[in-house]
Amino acid sequence: MTNDEYNPPKIWKWDKENGGKFANINRPTSGSRFESALPVGKHPIQLYSMGTPNGAKVTILLEELLEAGIKEAEYDAYLIDIFKGEQFGSGFVEINPNSKIPALIDNSNIEPIKVFESGAILLYLAQKFNKFFPVDKRSEAECISWLFWQMGSTPYLGGGFGHFYAYAPFKQEYPINRFAMETKRQLDVLDKQLAKNEYIMGDDYSIADIAIFPWYGGLAFHGLYNAREFLELDSYKNLIRWGENINSRPAVTRGKRVNKTWGPEEEQLKERHSGADFLET
Ligand SMILES: N[C@@H](CCC(=O)N[C@@H](CS)C(=O)NCC(=O)O)C(=O)O
């Protein structure tokens, strides 16, 4: 592959060695690649995930629920190492045919309930426990709108900007320009919303904040794509104020550690089965 202008052939063919970071993981087909049963722990909620921003959304919510005293939110979190292709094991694919973390099983009912897509998992847990989700219909609609905003917008940040800026085999001006502009537009949307509100939806912390923080806070505080300077994150003052506030919550600190296998050792926790796991490492 080169940086020259591309003339698409009549029929697209998969280039296995496209040179991008993580290029060896994906293929143009879906489905399981090998037999592998998933482990099951002692709690009703079983999470299969990794400590990426999409994974952290769910572990932050679970830790917040526990912090709020909801003991039924106790969970086992098993690592699915996406860099080793564990998302293609048959047990994982049975929960999520899309082979992407996070995925969750709730065994607290007669029949297990399977949930995939991080936004769906946040909504499922917030409604199950009636927490971090508004009670009146107007605010509920607003919360769902921001949740879907995150789910619809972030692929331009991650799959667009992050891919071409940090993972592509060489830097190209056209896609980096296009997705940097879109990412900055999204940052401005958030900054303006946070100029009028303490949290995304007003005075109350909700799953909208929990969905948005790991990505946009990740750019500001966690070195995501090493792009803080390039995107001038510090100029989004309201976003920074909101992010610092969320970043200082103890449940957020714990949630970010779960299923994380890189970075400083004290910020990692490969598997989580109880609150004591955070103290042992
Ligand atoms: N829309 C999905 C996206 C999930 C996603 O992209 N997960 C990534 C990690 S952040 C993954 O599992 N990648 C593995 C792969 O692409 O094979 C969600 O929010 O749950």
The ligand as a Gaussian input file, in Angstrom:
#p B3LYP/6-31G(d) Opt

LIG

0 1
 N      -20.501000       0.439000      19.099000
 C      -19.786000      -0.517000      19.882000
 C      -18.332000      -0.424000      19.555000
 C      -17.530000      -1.435000      20.318000
 C      -16.086000      -1.468000      19.840000
 O      -15.729000      -0.902000      18.790000
 N      -15.242000      -2.170000      20.595000
 C      -13.859000      -2.307000      20.228000
 C      -12.962000      -1.914000      21.390000
 S      -13.259000      -0.262000      21.899000
 C      -13.568000      -3.759000      19.873000
 O      -14.059000      -4.656000      20.516000
 N      -12.764000      -3.987000      18.822000
 C      -12.389000      -5.300000      18.427000
 C      -12.485000      -5.527000      16.953000
 O      -12.752000      -4.559000      16.209000
 O      -12.304000      -6.671000      16.542000
 C      -20.037000      -0.263000      21.374000
 O      -20.139000       0.909000      21.739000
 O      -20.119000      -1.232000      22.157000

